[in-house]
Amino acid sequence: MELGFLSWLPGTSVSQPGPGSTDFCSSLNRPSVESYATLERFAKYDVHVFDVRLYVAAPSCGHKWYCKASRVLLCSLSAGHQRAVQRAHIVPIATRRQTPSLNMSAKKKGGRVSKAEKERLQKEEEERRLKEEEEARLITEREEQERLERERKEEEERQRLELKDRERREDELNELRFMLEENQNAVNTWEATCKEKAKWDRYMLCDGSPNPAVQPEINTFISLWKENPEVQIQPLLQQCALALRLTDELDLLLREEPEPSVAQVYQDTLLSLQSLIHAKHQQATEEILKWAKACSDIETGNMQTVVQDDNITLCLWANLNKNPRFKGYQFKEVGLGFELPKQLAMSDIGVRILHTHYDHLSHLSQKAQAQMRKPAREEVNEETTPAETPRILEDEEEEVRGSAEQAEDELQSLKSERKKSAVSVHSAKEERKSSSLKERQEGEGGQTETGMEGVASSGEATDEADSTPAVAEPVTDSTEVHEVDLQQYTPLGGVFYFDVFHLPPQSHTVSSWEMRELLDTGLQVFPYPSEHSQVHSSVSGKLDENNTQFPPIGVTVALPDTVVFLEEPQVACWDPVGQHWRTDCIAETSYNAEARSISFKMESFCAFTLLQETYANMPFQSWELRPLGQDSALLTITTALNEVSITVKDNQCMLHMDGVHELAHLLGKWMSFSALQKAMRRAGVNIFVNEYSDKYVVINAKDPLIEHAVYEQMALVSSAFAFSWSKWNAQCGQEHLVLQVCEHLEAGLVPKKAWSLYLLGAQRTQRLKMAERSSEFSPELAEGTEFHSTFLHMLRDSMSPEGRARVSHSHHLYIHTVQRLLYATRVLTFS
């Protein structure tokens, strides 16, 4: 017997030998019709045939043909087609003994098959095909019927569960409402008790400090301190520290949102104290510069000194030597330095860098910007009829416009003037230029306002020196003013007041007598650039880097060691006229990340600060709220730049971060949530949102009412349940929330397989059948679970007795603290 094979590949005729196969057509008779019929049967069912080989066995007598198909690879077939192909594959090829006459006839006819035989084979094949199609149809119909029956049962079960949920909906909502109201009432009682105790403790405090809430006391303190002739630096710094504590108390009082009239009194008192603090710094600076000659350095011939306390860093340099080759000076012990052009190096001046670790300027800009953000139309009462609405809105707009402060009106007018034509703007600039020159001529010899002294223009009490005319400040009506949006950027590290003054007259010794010229003008600002150049550059609105007559001043600042800068900080200078920070007067900025210092150039001396994007940590990458025990939980938020963890225990919070030495004063310390939130923002670690945050961050918008309700219920069970973010929260729509939940009563991390997905909406809460790692979202209800109207009752279905005990014994202050933490971070929307 001789063996061989014919190869057939897709797209190739079965009668042709495949590549590398033995051509038996030349030595043997061609294969019988059965072999071709076998291949056709496979092709009719769309079989993906990669290699079908026909093995032909021919006995030497030539009485039989045996044909078999092998190596049939099936893929991408429906179930019906696979079964049909399998059946076709296992059916043996018909083998029959041919009669000698037929065999002789086939030999004579050259192996041809008769017409009747072909018709018989085709008929059998057609019958077989019809039978298989019928079987496949019956299977499909049976599967469809099973699917419809399954869906019918599921729908009936769903309707039963929905009916059950509707029947108990009112009871569940009432129970949840009662629990929340009970906790809130307990919190309100505790807060009222704390306020009364604080008032009593403040009343019993006998340290000589006034109570800022009592107007006669604080007014007396301000008047006496203003008249105090003390000018020595150390006593003044102690007095300023007391005044700063009073301003902090006023801030707390204002956060309590008192009556508008009371709030206005607190605000005026706060501005008066801030202005007076800065005026005292001016007096101390003048006193030190008066004795510059006596304290001069032997090596340089000039005077340089640094004074520090917990609130300020004061660097002073007096130009006594007037060396034309002088370039600048570095106060290495505090990381501050400056570079002076030649004109100033030859002048009789004193340079001051006053770094206040607090910020008394930004709130002036925030107030103006908040007024501008107020909607032009106020909320209308629901009882108001549509016909009355326009008239009420107009009245409200008139009240808002009538109550705006003078500084805000000026800012609005400046902005409106920018929209005028170029001719109008030019004429306005010329008018301002001439009026500024006229004011300077009238105010020669008077004391000049610098930095915080601009606060006095808002109506607070100031000393006599502050009431004198000042050198004209830069005009801010330019069309290219870069005003800093204090919702998008946050000043960090306090304020740096960079000033240059006329050096006060120094003492002279004559015949053992020390003589000094006394001036009643106070500390005078040295104008640089000159007044004419200053007005010109102010109108242009940007730093002129090519100004060779008045080169810019260089500044080097070491970043404060109590602030985290996640990115390269920006520098902004204060505009005392427009009452805002601006960035268009800073040039040639150079940031050294390793040395944590920044250098830049300014065209004039002014206050400046360092800015960081407020929402650099947002949106969050992930989050997890995990219980640590009774009335204790850990919230971990992973951002694109770091990981922030906050532990809650009762009503206290503690911050955790790895590898951030700048936060050594915060890490591992228990404090109230309000204190922690304020401290984290001041340190540059902001994970908290406000009403404007969604305008600067790409968020996963959700219904705020649903979100608020979920945070309330999460806090109720946070002693026993862990919660985590889910990638499906972004794909379930605005009206639903998806998060991972599991009961977690043991110490340590939550196992990944323990999480379950929950779908929360305004009307219904359910546990999902799908898992976090599923390939697509499906709202299908998990087996063995029910619908509930509240998240709390949904979790109760699977809560263990120990978990129920923890939840029932949760303290109201702990629940309130977790609620505030979730409200402040809004992890479900900003992740």
C-alpha positions in Angstrom: 0.0 0.0 0.0 1.3 3.5 -0.8 0.3 6.5 1.4 0.3 10.2 0.6 -1.8 13.3 1.3 -3.4 16.2 -0.4 -3.3 19.5 1.4 -6.2 22.0 1.3 -5.9 25.5 2.7 -8.6 28.3 2.8 -9.0 29.9 -0.6 -7.3 26.9 -2.3 -9.1 24.4 -4.5 -9.4 21.0 -2.9 -8.4 19.3 -6.1 -5.0 21.0 -6.1 -2.1 19.6 -4.1 -0.9 21.8 -1.3 2.6 23.1 -1.0 5.0 20.3 -0.2 2.5 17.5 -0.8 3.0 14.5 -3.0 1.1 14.7 -6.3 -0.8 11.4 -6.5 -2.9 12.7 -9.4 -0.2 11.6 -11.8 0.3 8.0 -10.4 -3.1 7.2 -8.8 -6.6 7.7 -9.8 -8.2 10.9 -8.5 -9.9 10.8 -5.1 -13.5 9.8 -5.0 -16.4 12.1 -4.8 -16.9 11.3 -1.1 -13.7 13.2 -0.2 -14.9 16.4 -1.9 -18.2 16.1 -0.2 -16.6 15.9 3.2 -14.7 19.2 2.6 -17.9 20.9 1.3 -19.7 19.9 4.5 -17.1 21.8 6.6 -17.2 24.8 4.4 -21.0 25.2 4.6 -20.7 25.9 8.4 -18.1 28.6 8.1 -15.4 26.5 9.7 -12.1 28.3 10.0 -10.0 25.5 8.4 -6.3 26.1 8.8 -5.2 22.8 7.4 -7.3 20.0 6.1 -5.4 17.0 4.9 -6.9 14.0 3.1 -5.1 10.8 3.6 -5.7 8.4 0.7 -5.1 4.7 1.1 -5.1 2.7 -2.1 -4.7 -1.1 -2.0 -2.8 -2.6 -4.8 -5.9 -4.3 -6.1 -7.6 -1.0 -6.5 -11.0 -2.2 -5.2 -11.5 0.5 -2.4 -11.0 4.2 -1.7 -10.8 5.3 2.0 -10.9 9.1 2.7 -10.6 10.7 6.1 -10.3 14.4 7.2 -7.9 15.3 10.0 -6.5 18.4 11.8 -9.6 20.5 11.6 -9.2 23.6 13.9 -12.5 25.3 14.9 -12.8 28.8 16.3 -15.3 31.7 16.5 -18.3 29.4 15.9 -21.7 29.5 17.4 -22.8 26.6 19.6 -25.1 25.3 16.9 -22.5 25.4 14.2 -19.9 23.7 16.4 -22.2 20.8 17.2 -23.1 20.4 13.5 -19.4 20.4 12.4 -18.5 18.0 15.1 -21.2 15.6 14.0 -20.1 16.0 10.4 -16.5 15.3 11.5 -17.2 12.0 13.2 -19.5 10.6 10.5 -17.3 8.1 8.7 -16.9 8.4 5.0 -19.2 6.0 3.2 -17.2 2.9 2.3 -18.7 0.4 -0.1 -17.4 -2.4 -2.2 -17.8 -1.7 -5.8 -18.9 -4.4 -8.2 -16.4 -5.6 -10.8 -18.6 -4.3 -13.5 -18.8 -0.9 -12.0 -15.1 -1.0 -11.2 -14.4 -2.0 -14.8 -16.9 0.7 -16.0 -15.1 3.3 -13.9 -11.8 2.2 -15.3 -13.1 2.5 -18.8 -14.6 5.9 -18.1 -11.4 7.1 -16.6 -12.7 7.1 -13.0 -15.8 9.2 -13.7 -18.8 9.0 -11.4 -22.2 8.4 -12.9 -24.8 11.1 -12.9 -27.2 9.1 -10.8 -24.5 8.5 -8.2 -23.8 12.3 -8.0 -27.5 13.1 -7.6 -27.8 10.5 -4.8 -24.8 12.0 -3.0 -26.1 15.5 -3.3 -29.5 14.4 -2.1 -28.0 12.8 1.0 -25.9 15.8 1.6 -28.9 18.1 1.3 -31.0 15.9 3.7 -28.2 15.9 6.2 -27.8 19.7 5.9 -31.5 20.3 6.5 -31.5 18.0 9.4 -28.6 19.8 11.0 -30.2 23.2 10.4 -33.4 22.0 12.0 -31.5 20.7 15.0 -29.7 24.1 15.3 -33.0 26.0 15.1 -34.6 23.9 17.8 -31.6 24.4 20.0 -31.7 28.2 19.4 -35.4 28.3 20.2 -35.0 26.3 23.3 -32.2 28.6 24.5 -34.4 31.7 23.7 -37.3 30.3 25.7 -35.0 29.6 28.6 -33.7 33.1 28.5 -37.2 34.7 28.4 -38.3 32.5 31.2 -35.3 33.5 33.3 -35.8 37.2 32.5 -39.5 36.9 33.5 -38.6 35.3 36.8 -36.0 38.0 37.4 -38.4 40.8 36.6 -41.0 39.3 39.0 -38.4 39.0 41.7 -37.3 42.6 41.1 -40.9 43.9 41.3 -41.4 42.0 44.5 -38.2 43.6 46.0 -39.2 47.0 44.8 -42.7 46.7 46.3 -41.1 45.6 49.6 -38.8 48.6 49.5 -41.6 51.0 48.9 -43.6 49.6 51.8 -40.8 50.2 54.2 -39.4 53.3 52.6 -41.1 55.8 55.0 -40.0 53.9 58.1 -36.3 53.7 57.0 -36.2 57.4 56.1 -37.8 58.4 59.4 -35.3 56.3 61.3 -32.4 57.8 59.5 -33.7 61.3 60.0 -34.2 60.7 63.7 -30.6 59.4 64.1 -29.1 62.4 62.2 -31.2 64.9 64.1 -30.3 63.3 67.4 -26.6 63.5 66.7 -26.8 67.0 65.4 -28.7 68.2 68.5 -26.1 66.6 70.7 -23.3 68.4 68.7 -25.1 71.7 68.9 -25.5 71.4 72.7 -21.8 70.6 73.1 -20.8 73.5 70.9 -23.0 75.9 72.8 -21.4 74.7 76.1 -17.9 75.1 74.7 -18.7 78.7 73.6 -20.0 79.6 77.0 -17.0 78.0 78.7 -14.7 80.0 76.3 -16.4 83.2 77.1 -16.1 82.5 80.8 -12.4 81.6 80.5 -11.8 84.7 78.5 -13.5 86.8 81.1 -11.5 85.2 83.8 -8.2 85.6 82.0 -6.2 88.2 84.0 -3.2 88.7 81.8 -3.9 92.4 80.9 -4.9 91.7 77.4 -8.2 93.2 76.1 -11.2 91.1 75.0 -11.6 91.8 71.3 -15.3 91.0 71.5 -15.8 93.9 73.9 -15.5 97.1 71.9 -14.5 99.5 74.7 -11.7 97.3 75.8 -10.2 96.8 72.3 -10.5 100.5 71.4 -8.7 101.5 74.6 -5.9 99.0 73.8 -5.5 100.4 70.3 -5.5 104.0 71.5 -2.9 103.4 74.3 -0.7 101.4 72.1 -0.7 104.0 69.4 0.4 106.6 71.8 3.1 104.4 73.4 6.5 105.9 72.7 8.3 102.6 73.0 10.5 102.1 69.9 13.0 99.4 71.0 12.7 96.3 68.9 12.2 93.6 71.5 9.4 95.2 73.5 7.7 96.2 70.3 7.8 92.6 69.0 6.2 91.4 72.3 3.5 94.0 71.9 3.0 92.9 68.2 2.7 89.3 69.3 -0.1 90.2 71.7 -1.9 92.1 68.9 -1.5 89.1 66.6 -3.2 86.9 69.1 -6.1 89.4 69.2 -6.4 89.3 65.4 -6.6 85.5 65.6 -9.5 85.8 68.1 -11.2 88.3 65.8 -10.9 85.8 63.0 -12.6 83.1 65.1 -15.4 85.5 65.9 -15.9 86.4 62.3 -16.0 82.6 61.4 -19.0 82.3 63.7 -21.0 84.5 61.2 -22.4 87.1 63.7 -24.9 89.7 62.8 -23.8 91.9 59.9 -23.5 95.0 62.1 -21.4 93.1 64.7 -19.3 91.5 61.9 -18.5 95.0 60.5 -17.3 96.1 63.9 -15.1 93.1 64.1 -13.8 93.6 60.6 -12.9 97.3 61.3 -11.1 96.4 64.5 -9.2 93.7 62.7 -8.0 96.1 60.1 -7.0 98.7 62.7 -4.9 96.2 64.6 -3.2 94.9 61.4 -2.4 98.5 60.3 -1.1 99.4 63.7 1.2 96.3 63.9 2.8 97.4 60.6 3.2 101.0 61.8 5.1 99.7 64.9 7.4 97.7 62.6 8.1 101.0 60.8 9.0 102.7 64.0 11.3 99.9 65.1 13.0 100.0 61.7 13.5 103.7 61.9 15.1 103.4 65.4 17.5 100.7 64.2 18.6 102.7 61.2 19.2 105.8 63.4 22.0 103.9 65.1 23.3 102.3 61.9 26.7 104.1 62.2 27.2 102.9 65.7 26.5 99.3 64.7 28.5 99.3 61.4 30.5 96.3 60.4 34.3 96.7 60.3 34.9 94.6 57.2 32.2 96.1 55.0 31.8 99.5 56.5 28.1 99.1 56.3 25.5 98.1 58.9 23.6 94.8 58.5 21.5 93.1 61.1 18.8 90.4 61.5 16.1 90.3 64.1 13.8 87.3 64.5 11.0 86.0 66.6 8.1 83.5 66.1 6.2 85.9 63.9 8.7 87.9 61.8 12.2 88.0 60.4 13.6 91.6 60.0 16.7 92.1 57.8 18.2 95.6 57.7 21.1 96.9 55.7 22.4 100.5 55.8 24.6 101.9 53.1 27.3 103.8 55.0 30.3 103.0 52.8 28.7 103.9 49.5 31.0 101.6 47.5 30.2 101.9 43.7 31.4 98.3 43.3 28.8 97.0 45.7 26.5 94.5 44.1 24.4 93.1 46.9 24.2 91.4 50.2 23.1 88.0 51.5 21.7 87.4 54.9 22.9 83.8 55.0 21.4 83.0 58.4 17.9 83.5 57.1 18.4 82.8 53.3 17.4 86.3 52.2 19.4 88.6 49.9 19.2 91.4 47.4 21.1 93.0 44.5 21.3 96.8 44.0 22.0 98.8 40.8 24.9 101.3 40.9 22.6 104.3 41.5 21.4 102.8 44.8 24.9 101.6 45.8 26.0 105.3 45.8 22.9 106.6 47.6 22.4 107.3 51.3 19.8 104.5 51.8 18.7 101.6 54.0 17.2 98.4 52.7 14.7 96.4 54.6 13.4 92.9 54.0 10.6 92.2 56.5 9.3 88.7 56.3 6.0 88.3 58.2 5.0 84.7 58.7 1.4 85.8 58.5 -0.5 87.4 55.6 -2.4 90.6 56.3 -2.8 91.5 52.6 -4.5 88.7 50.8 -7.8 89.0 52.6 -8.2 92.5 51.1 -8.0 91.0 47.6 -10.2 88.1 48.6 -12.9 90.4 49.8 -13.0 92.3 46.5 -12.9 89.1 44.4 -15.7 87.5 46.5 -17.9 90.6 45.8 -17.2 90.3 42.1 -18.1 86.6 42.1 -21.5 87.2 43.7 -24.2 86.4 41.1 -25.9 89.4 39.6 -29.2 87.9 40.5 -29.9 86.6 44.1 -32.0 83.6 44.9 -35.7 84.5 44.9 -38.1 83.2 47.6 -40.3 80.4 46.4 -43.5 82.3 47.4 -42.6 85.1 45.0 -44.8 85.2 41.9 -43.1 85.2 38.5 -44.5 88.7 37.8 -42.8 90.1 40.9 -39.5 88.4 40.3 -37.9 91.0 37.9 -38.7 93.9 40.2 -37.3 92.1 43.3 -34.1 91.2 41.5 -33.6 94.8 40.5 -34.1 95.9 44.1 -31.6 93.3 45.3 -29.1 94.4 42.7 -29.4 98.0 43.8 -28.9 97.0 47.5 -25.7 95.1 46.5 -24.4 98.0 44.5 -25.2 100.4 47.3 -23.4 98.4 50.0 -20.2 97.9 48.0 -17.2 99.5 49.6 -15.2 102.3 48.1 -12.2 100.1 47.3 -14.4 97.6 45.4 -16.1 100.4 43.5 -12.7 101.7 42.4 -11.7 98.2 41.3 -14.9 97.8 39.3 -14.3 101.2 37.6 -10.8 100.3 36.7 -12.0 97.1 35.1 -14.7 98.9 33.2 -12.2 101.4 31.9 -10.1 98.7 30.4 -12.9 98.0 28.0 -12.8 101.4 26.5 -11.3 102.3 23.3 -7.6 102.9 23.0 -8.0 106.6 22.8 -10.2 106.7 25.9 -7.8 104.6 27.9 -4.9 106.8 26.8 -6.6 109.9 27.9 -7.5 108.4 31.2 -3.9 107.4 31.8 -2.7 110.9 31.0 -5.2 112.3 33.5 -4.1 109.9 36.2 -0.5 110.7 35.4 -1.0 114.4 35.9 -3.1 114.0 39.0 -0.4 111.7 40.5 2.3 114.3 39.9 0.1 116.9 41.4 -0.4 114.8 44.6 3.3 114.2 44.9 4.0 117.9 44.6 1.5 118.6 47.4 2.8 115.8 49.6 6.5 116.5 49.5 8.1 116.1 52.9 5.3 113.8 54.1 5.6 110.2 55.1 5.0 107.6 52.5 2.8 104.5 52.8 4.5 101.2 52.2 3.1 97.7 52.2 0.5 97.3 54.9 0.0 101.0 55.3 -2.2 100.8 52.3 -4.8 99.2 54.6 -5.4 102.5 56.2 -7.2 103.7 53.1 -10.0 101.2 53.8 -11.2 103.3 56.8 -9.4 101.8 59.8 -7.7 103.9 62.5 -4.1 104.9 61.7 -1.4 106.8 63.4 -0.4 110.4 62.5 2.5 109.3 60.3 0.1 107.3 58.2 -2.2 110.3 57.5 0.4 112.1 55.5 0.4 112.0 51.7 2.3 109.2 50.0 4.4 108.8 46.9 2.2 107.8 44.0 1.7 104.1 43.7 1.7 102.2 40.4 -1.5 102.8 38.4 -3.4 99.6 37.8 -5.6 100.4 34.9 -3.4 98.8 32.3 -5.0 96.4 29.9 -2.3 93.9 30.7 -2.5 93.7 34.5 -2.1 90.1 35.6 -4.3 90.0 38.7 -3.9 86.8 40.8 -7.0 84.8 41.3 -6.8 83.8 45.0 -9.2 80.9 44.4 -6.8 79.4 41.9 -3.6 80.3 43.7 -2.7 80.4 47.4 0.0 82.7 48.9 2.2 80.6 51.1 5.0 81.4 53.6 3.7 84.8 54.6 4.6 88.2 53.0 8.0 89.7 52.2 8.0 93.5 52.6 10.9 94.7 50.4 11.6 98.4 50.9 14.3 101.1 50.5 14.3 104.1 52.8 16.2 107.3 53.1 18.8 106.7 55.8 17.9 108.8 58.9 20.5 111.3 60.0 23.3 109.7 61.9 24.8 111.0 65.2 28.0 113.0 65.3 30.4 113.3 68.2 31.6 116.8 68.9 33.7 117.5 72.0 32.3 114.5 73.8 28.8 115.5 72.8 26.7 113.2 70.6 24.6 115.3 68.3 21.8 114.1 66.0 19.4 115.8 63.7 15.8 115.0 64.7 13.1 114.9 62.1 9.4 114.6 62.6 8.7 113.2 59.2 9.3 109.6 60.2 10.8 107.0 58.0 10.8 108.1 54.4 10.7 105.9 51.3 13.5 106.4 48.8 11.8 106.6 45.3 13.2 104.1 42.9 12.8 104.3 40.0 12.3 108.1 39.9 8.8 109.4 40.2 8.5 110.1 36.4 9.9 106.7 35.5 7.7 105.0 38.0 4.5 106.6 36.6 5.6 105.7 33.0 6.3 102.0 33.9 3.1 101.8 35.8 1.0 102.9 32.8 2.8 100.4 30.7 1.8 97.7 33.2 4.9 95.5 32.8 8.5 95.3 33.8 10.8 97.1 31.3 13.8 94.7 31.2 15.7 97.0 28.8 15.5 100.0 31.1 19.2 100.8 31.4 18.7 104.1 33.3 16.9 102.3 36.2 17.9 98.6 36.2 15.7 96.1 38.1 16.5 95.0 41.6 17.5 91.4 42.3 16.0 89.4 45.2 16.9 85.9 46.5 14.5 84.1 48.9 14.9 80.8 50.6 11.6 79.0 50.7 10.1 78.9 54.3 11.0 75.6 56.0 7.4 75.2 57.3 5.8 75.2 53.8 5.6 72.4 51.2 5.9 73.6 47.6 4.7 70.8 45.4 5.7 72.6 42.3 7.9 75.6 41.4 6.5 78.6 43.2 5.3 81.7 41.5 6.1 85.2 42.7 3.5 88.0 42.9 3.9 91.6 44.1 1.2 93.6 45.9 -0.6 96.4 44.2 -1.8 98.7 47.0 -4.0 100.8 44.8 -5.9 97.9 43.2 -5.7 95.9 46.4 -4.6 92.6 44.7 -1.5 90.6 43.9 -0.1 90.8 40.4 2.6 88.8 38.5 3.5 91.1 35.6 6.2 93.0 37.6 8.4 89.9 38.1 11.1 88.8 35.6 14.1 86.5 35.3 12.8 84.0 37.8 15.2 81.2 38.7 14.2 78.3 41.0 16.8 76.0 42.7 14.9 73.0 43.9 17.8 71.4 45.7 18.7 74.6 47.7 14.9 75.4 48.0 15.5 79.0 46.9 14.2 81.3 44.2 15.7 84.4 42.6 14.1 87.0 40.5 14.2 90.7 39.5 11.7 93.5 40.3 11.5 96.9 38.8 10.7 98.6 42.1 10.6 97.9 45.8 7.3 96.4 47.0 5.8 93.6 49.0 5.8 90.2 47.4 4.7 86.6 48.2 5.1 83.1 46.9 2.2 81.4 45.2 1.2 77.8 44.7 -1.7 76.4 42.7 -4.5 75.8 45.2 -5.7 72.6 43.7 -2.3 71.0 42.8 -3.4 67.8 44.7 -6.7 67.5 42.8 -8.3 65.5 41.4 -7.5 62.7 43.8 -6.3 59.4 42.4 -7.9 57.2 45.0 -9.2 57.3 48.6 -10.0 54.9 51.5 -11.8 55.4 54.8 -10.9 52.5 57.1 -12.0 52.0 60.8 -9.3 51.6 63.4 -11.6 50.8 66.3 -14.4 52.3 68.3 -14.8 56.0 67.4 -11.6 55.9 65.3 -10.9 55.9 61.6 -8.2 56.6 59.0 -8.9 58.6 55.8 -6.1 58.1 53.2 -6.2 60.2 50.0 -3.7 59.4 47.2 -3.0 62.4 45.0 -0.9 62.7 41.9 2.0 64.1 44.0 1.8 62.5 47.5 -0.3 60.5 49.9 -2.1 62.2 52.8 -3.6 60.4 55.8 -5.7 61.8 58.5 -6.6 59.9 61.7 -9.8 60.7 63.5 -10.2 59.8 67.2 -13.3 61.2 68.9 -13.3 64.9 67.8 -9.6 65.2 67.2 -7.5 64.8 64.0 -3.9 64.0 63.3 -2.0 64.3 60.0 0.3 61.7 58.6 2.7 62.1 55.6 5.9 60.3 54.8 9.2 62.1 53.8 7.9 65.7 54.3 10.3 67.3 56.8 8.6 70.7 56.3 5.6 69.5 58.2 7.4 68.5 61.4 5.4 71.1 63.3 2.1 69.4 62.2 2.8 65.6 61.9 1.7 63.4 64.7 -0.1 66.2 66.7 -3.7 66.0 67.7 -5.9 69.0 67.0 -9.4 69.9 66.1 -10.5 69.5 62.6 -10.8 73.3 62.1 -7.3 73.9 63.3 -5.9 71.0 61.2 -7.6 72.3 58.1 -6.2 75.8 58.6 -2.7 74.5 59.4 -2.6 72.2 56.3 -3.7 75.0 54.0 -1.1 77.4 55.4 1.5 74.6 55.0 0.7 74.1 51.3 -1.0 70.7 51.7 -4.5 71.4 50.5 -7.0 68.6 50.0 -10.1 70.6 50.9 -12.6 72.1 48.5 -14.9 75.1 48.5 -17.8 76.4 46.5 -15.5 77.5 43.6 -13.3 74.4 43.4 -15.2 72.7 40.6 -14.3 75.7 38.3 -10.6 74.8 38.5 -10.7 71.0 38.8 -12.0 68.4 36.4 -14.5 66.6 38.6 -16.9 63.6 38.5 -20.0 65.7 38.8 -22.7 64.2 41.1 -26.0 65.3 42.6 -24.9 67.3 45.7 -27.9 66.2 47.7 -27.2 62.5 47.2 -23.5 63.1 47.9 -24.3 64.9 51.1 -26.6 62.2 52.3 -24.0 59.5 51.6 -21.4 61.3 53.6 -23.8 61.5 56.6 -24.5 57.8 56.5 -20.8 56.8 55.9 -20.0 58.7 59.1 -22.6 56.8 61.1 -21.1 53.4 60.3 -17.4 54.4 59.9 -16.4 52.6 63.1 -17.3 49.3 61.5 -17.3 49.7 57.8 -14.5 50.5 55.3 -15.2 52.6 52.2 -13.0 53.1 49.1 -13.2 54.6 45.7 -14.4 52.8 42.6 -13.6 53.3 39.0 -17.2 52.7 38.1 -18.3 55.8 40.0 -17.4 57.8 36.8 -19.6 55.6 34.6 -22.9 55.4 36.6 -24.2 58.9 35.7 -24.7 62.1 37.8 -27.7 60.7 39.7 -25.9 57.7 41.1 -22.8 56.9 43.1 -20.7 53.7 43.2 -18.2 52.9 45.9 -16.6 49.8 47.5 -17.7 48.8 50.9 -16.9 46.1 53.4 -17.3 45.4 57.1 -13.8 45.6 58.7 -13.5 45.0 62.4 -9.8 43.8 62.5 -6.6 45.8 62.5 -4.7 46.1 59.2 -5.5 46.7 55.6 -8.7 45.5 54.0 -8.3 42.3 51.8 -9.0 43.0 48.1 -11.5 40.2 47.9 -13.5 41.5 50.8 -14.8 44.6 48.9 -18.3 44.8 47.5 -19.8 47.4 45.1 -22.8 49.4 46.1 -24.9 51.6 43.8 -26.5 54.5 45.6 -29.2 56.8 44.3 -31.8 59.3 45.5 -34.6 56.6 45.7 -32.8 53.3 46.2 -29.6 51.7 47.3 -28.4 48.2 46.2 -25.5 45.9 46.3 -24.2 45.0 42.8 -23.5 41.6 41.5 -20.4 42.8 39.6 -17.0 43.3 41.1 -14.5 46.1 40.8 -12.4 44.1 38.3 -15.4 43.4 36.0 -14.9 44.3 32.4 -18.1 46.4 32.1 -20.6 48.1 34.3 -23.8 46.3 35.1 -26.5 47.5 37.6 -27.6 43.9 38.2 -28.6 43.2 41.9 -26.4 40.8 43.8 -27.9 37.5 44.6 -29.6 37.2 48.0 -29.8 41.0 48.6 -32.6 43.5 48.6 -33.3 47.1 47.7 -33.3 49.7 50.5 -34.2 53.4 50.6 -31.1 54.3 52.6 -27.5 53.3 52.6 -27.5 52.7 56.3 -30.3 50.1 56.1 -28.6 48.5 53.1 -25.5 47.9 55.2 -27.4 46.6 58.1 -28.5 43.6 56.1 -25.0 42.2 56.2 -23.8 43.7 59.5 -22.4 41.4 62.1 -23.4 41.7 65.8 -20.0 43.2 66.7 -20.4 45.7 63.9 -23.9 46.6 65.1 -22.5 47.2 68.6 -19.8 49.5 67.3 -22.3 51.5 65.2 -24.8 51.9 68.0 -22.1 53.1 70.5 -20.5 55.6 68.1 -20.0 59.0 69.8 -21.8 62.0 68.3 -18.6 64.1 68.2 -16.8 61.4 66.3 -19.6 61.1 63.8 -19.6 64.9 63.4 -15.9 65.1 62.8 -16.0 62.4 60.2 -18.9 64.1 58.5 -16.9 67.4 58.4 -13.9 65.7 57.0 -15.9 64.0 54.2 -17.7 67.3 53.4 -14.4 69.2 53.2 -12.7 66.7 50.9 -15.7 65.5 48.8 -13.9 62.4 47.8 -16.8 61.0 45.8 -16.8 64.0 43.4 -13.1 65.0 43.3 -11.7 61.5 42.7 
